[in-house]
């Protein structure tokens, strides 16, 4: 990366950083998309079981990976200032953080989550699939957390094309194993939806190994000699990452858990509604790759600009990324509206279930359009290290407006499960307003 001045140079640098991140996010979400679609083709029980497993797994995975994202603005500002000393120590301490959190999460997945599944009153077949999914996925947790940490280090250096290459290969591994393990092809056992857990764990291990090789041998990182020796755990360096990463992780938890809780609340509407909701949520995850990838790119670019003492440039990056996301999301909204029935048919061959999924898809589209206004600015605030405000907004909006509003609407309106989607859409619009207000105040303060 380099510091830029003209609008054209800024757009070019934004595109260079963003596009590989976008494709990387597509590969990550496409793996989940294919897993869900394949499970749905196997049976509605498999789709519902994977849905419950995912709704319990994501509220753990997302905040944990948010903690690991704390390394990105630290490295970005160091690079923006032109200093590489100390980055190797940051990476080693980030590895310690990833492994420590990984061990704790493995214990939660093995000993706590099965009890939660039993308490939901699910049909026996759905409960068994969910439990096996969580058990299998636990084996890939530590490699997954290390892979996320390595990818954040690589992306912070602007080498986002490397992450794209690794995640593309990992996507192929994931899809092939899903095909083999769900349906029992090529001599593999037929595990149904639970087989997605093994496929995810194996692809995480693959990604971790390849990212490690890149950090050892690629020219941008080989001089760090990250794995040549190991420092003792330094709580000062770990603390720098955790002070940024924990608020990011908690904000991510509040956001993703709002949908996970909705998924659990919807279980009382029956297996068909659970499956339809999960399909729509899975589709919303896929299209969310656009604002999410822009948010990550904006964090990298803003932290780099601020490290170089260029606050005006950081603000301009935030605004151009928001403009790009809003325009692109609006076009995507129109396309999804016309192809709604085709999207629904991806998840099931059952005409009744496909029709039910079609009633949820418009809510997923509105949710994505609302995200276009806020997620890029949220990424900018992380580049400013203003993560506590992001956490406060997440608490107010995602749980207050989102869950609280959804429960209220479900009680006072005849909307049923759709009321919860309306609550979440409203929460995202409120969050977007607050993020934009905060960014303007920070910019005015730095410009004085």
N, C-alpha and C positions, 0 to 999 in steps of 0.2 A: 504494500500500500504506500501511497504518497499523498502529501497534502496538495489540495487542488484549490483553484480560485474561480475559474469560469463555470457557468452553469453546465455547459457541455461536458467539461471534465468531471464535474460532480455526478452527472447522470451516467457517464461511462463507468466511473468507479463504482457507483451504486449497482449498476447492472452486472459488472464483473464479480462483485461480492455476492449480490443477491441471487443471481440465476442458479449457480451451483447449490446454494443453500436450499432454494425452492425445490430443485430436483431431488436433493437429498431428503427433504421432508416428504416429498411425494413417495420416494422409495420406502421410507419408514411407515407412512400411513397406508401405502398400497399393500404392504405386507399384512397389516391388520385388516384391510379391506378384503383382500383375497382370502384370508383365514375365515372371516365372518361369512363371506359369500359361499365358500366351500362347505363350511359347517351347515349353513342354511340349506344347501342342496342335499346334504346327507339326511337331515330331518329337522323338523321344527324344535324337537327336544334338544338337539345339538346346538342349534342357534340360541335357544333360550339359556342353555347351560353355559355356553361361552359368554353370553351377555352378562349373566350374573357374575361369572369369574372376572370378566374385564371390569365390571363396575366396582368390584372389591379390590382389584389389583391396581387400577389406575390411580386411585387416591393415595397409594403408597409410592408408585413409580414416579409420578409427575413431580411431587414436591422434592423427592430425593434428587432427581435430575436437575431441578431448579437450584438446589444447593451447589451442585457441581458447576452450574453456569456462573457462579460468583467469580471463578477464575478468569472469565473472559474480559470484563472491563479492567481488571487489574493488569493483565498482560497488554491489553489494547492501549491503555494510557502510558505504560512503560515504553511501548514501541513508538507511540506518537511523540514522546519526549526524546526519542532516540537512544534509550538505554536498554541494553539487553542483559546487563549484570543483574543477577538475582532471579531471572526468569526460571532457570533450571531448578533452583530451590523451591520456587512456587509450584512447579509441576510435581516435584517429588512429594511435597506436602499434600497436594491435591490428590495424589494416589493414596496416601494414607487415609484421607477423608473418605474417599470412595470405598475402600476396602472395609473400613470401620462401619460405615453406614450399611454396606452390603451385608455384613454378618448379622446386623440387627434385623434387617428386612427379611433375610432368609428365615430367621427364627419366627418372625410374625407370620410369614406365609405358611410355615409348616405347622405351627402350634395354635395360632389364634384364628386365622381366617376360616378353617373348616368348621369351627364352632359357630361362627357368624352365619355360614351357609346353612347349618342345621336349624338355626333359629328362624329362618325365613319362611318355613312352612311350604317349601317347594314340592313339586311332584318328585317321587323317588328317582326317576330317570334323570331329571334335570339336576337334582342335587348331586348325584354321582358324577355327572359330567363336569360340573363346576368344581367339585373337590379334586378330581383327578387333574384338571387343567391347572389349578393352583399348585398342586404338588409338583407337576412336571416343570412348570415355569420357574419354580424356586431354584432349580439347578443352574439356571443361567443368569441369576441376579448379579452376582459379583462381576462376572465378565461384562454384563450390560453396563454396570455403573462405571467400570474402568473404560469401556469403549466411549461412553458419553464424555467422560473427562478428557480422554485423548482427543476426541473430535472437537471439543471446545478450545483446547490448546491450539490445534491446527487451524481452526476457523479464525481465532483471534489474530493469527499471523496473516490473514487474508488468503490463505491457501485452501479456499473452500472447494476448489475443483478436486482436491485429494479426497476430501470427505465424500464427495459425490461418487467417486470411483469405488471407494470401499463400500458405501451403503448400497450401491447398485449390485455389487457382487453378493452382499449379504441378503438383498432382496431375492435374488435368484435362489440362493440356498434355502431361504424361508419358504418360498412358493413350492419348490420341488419337494421339500420334506412334508409340507402340508398335504400336497397331492398324494404322496406315498402313504402317510400315516393316517389321514382321515378316511381314505377309501381302501387302504390295504393293497396298493399296487406294488409291483416289482418285488414281491416277497416280504414286504413289511406287514406288520400286524394292522388290522383295521381297528383303529382306536376312536373313530368318529371325531367329534368336536374336541375331545380331550387331547388328541394328537397335536393340536395347534400349540399347546404348551411346550411340547418337546421341540417342535420346529422353531419356536421363538427362542428357546434356550440355546439351541445349536447355532442359530444365526448370530446370536449375541456373542457366543464364544469365538466364532469366525471373525466377526468385526473387531473384537478386542485384539486378537492375534495380529491382524493386518495393520491396524492402527499402531500397535507397538513396533512393528517392523519399520513403519514410516518414520516414527520418532527416532529410531536408531540410525537409519541410513539415509534419509532424505536430506538434501543440502541445507534446507532452512532450519533444520533441527539437530543435525548431527554434531554441531559444535557445542551443544548443551551437554552432551555426554550424560544423558539423564539416568541411564541404567548402569553406568560405570561404577558408581558408588552410591551408598545410601546414607543420607543424613539422619540424625535422630529426629523424632517427631518434635517439631517446633510449634508450640501453641500460639506464638505471635503471628507466624505466617499463616498457620491454619485459621487463626482468628480473623485475619484480614479477609480471607475467602468466606468464612462463615458469617461475618457481619454483613456481607453483601448477599451471599447465597441463601442464608436462612430466610430472610424476608422474601426473596424471590421464590423459594420453595414453598413457603407458607401461602403466598399469594397464588401460586399455581395450584396448591392444594384446595384453597377455597374456591377457585374457579372450577377445577375438574370435579371436585367432590359435589358441587352443586348439581352437576349432571349425573354423577354416580348415585347420589341420594334420590334424585328424581327417578332413576332407573329402578331403584329398590322400592320406592313408593308405588311405582306403576305395576309392580308384581301382583298387586291385588286385583288388577283388571284382567288377569288371565294370560295364558301362554302366548296366544296370538298377538295380543297387544305388546307383551314383552318383546317378542320377536320383531314386530313392526317398529317399535320405538328404537330398538338396538340397530336395526338396519338404517333408519333415518339418522341416528346419532353417528353411526359409522360413516355414512355419506357426508355428514357435516364435518367430521374429522378430516376427510379427504379434501374437501374444498377449503378447510381451515389452513391447509398448508400454505396458501397464498399469504394471508396476513401474518401468520406465524413466521414464515421465512423472511418477510420484510422486517418484522420486529427484530429478529436476530441480526440481520444485516445492519439495521439502524443502530443497534447496540454497539456493534463493531466499529462502525464509521463515526458515531458520535464520541465514543470513548477515545478513539484515535485522534479526532480533531481537538477534543478537550485536553488530551495529553500534550498536544502541540500548542496549547494556549490560543485556540481559535474558536471561541464560543459562537461567533456569527456563523461560521461554517457548520458547526454542529447543529445549530437551529435550522439552517437551510436543508441539511440532510434529513432532519425530522420531517419537515414540511413536504419536501419532494417525495419522500417515501409514502407519506399519507396520501398525497394526491394520486400517486401511481396506484395505490391499493384501492382507493375508492372507485376510480375509473374502471380498473380491471374487475373488481367485484361486481360492479353494476352490470357489466357485460356478461359475466358468468351467471348472474341472477336471471337475466333474460334467457340465456341458453338453457339453464336448468328448468325454467318454467315450461318451455316447449318440449323438452325431452323427459318430463316427469315420469310418464308411464314406462319408458324404456329403462330409466334408472331403477324403478321399483322391480322390474322383471329380472334384474341382475341378481337379486338376493333370493329369489325363490321361483319355482315353477308352478306353485299353487296360485291360481287366479285370485282366490279370495284374500290370501295373505298379501299378494301384490297390490290389490286394490286398497287394503288397509295401510300398507306402507306409503302409498301415494298420498294419503291424507296427512302424513307426518312430514313428507319432503318439503312442502312450502315453508314450514317452520324452520327447518334446517337452512333453507336459503335465506330467510330473513335474518337468522342468527349470524350468518356469515357476512351479510351486508352491514350489519351493525358493528361487527368486529373490525371492519375496514377503517372505521373512523378512530378506533381506540388502540388497537394492538400496535401499530407502528409507533404511536406516541408513547405507549408503555415501554417499548423497546428503547426509545430515546431516553426516557427517564432512567432506565437501567444503565445506559451509557454515562449518564450524569451521576450515577451511584445514588440516586434518590429513591432507594428501594423501600424505605419505610412508608413513604406516601403511597406507593403502589400497594403495599400490604394493607394499609388502612382502607383504601378504596375497595380492594377485593373483599374485605370483611363486610363493609357496608352494603356493597352492591350484590355480590354473588350469593351471600347467605341471607342478607336482609331483604333486598328487593327480589332476588331470584327465587330462593326457596320460600321465604315468607310470602311473597306475592303469589307464587304458584299455589301454595296451600290455600291461601285466602280465595283465590279465583276458583279453585276446584270446589270449594265449599259453597260459594255464593252464585256460581254460574253452572250451566249445564255442559260445560266444555270437557269435563272428565279429564283424561290424561293430557289433553292439549293445553290445559290451563298451566301446567308446569312448564311447558315450552314458552308460553307467553311470559311467564315470570322471568325466565332466563333471558329472553330477548330484551325485556325492559331493563334488566340489570346491566346488560352490555352497553346499552345506549347511555345509561346514567354514568357508567364507568368511563366511557369515551369522553363525555362532557368534562368530567373531573380531571382526567389526564391532560386534556388540552388546556384547561384553565391553569393547571400546575406548570406546564411547560412554558406558557407565556410569562408567568411570574418569574420563573427561573431565568428566562432569557432577559427580561427587563433588569433583573438584579445584576446579572453578569455584564450587561451593556452599560451600566451606570459608571 
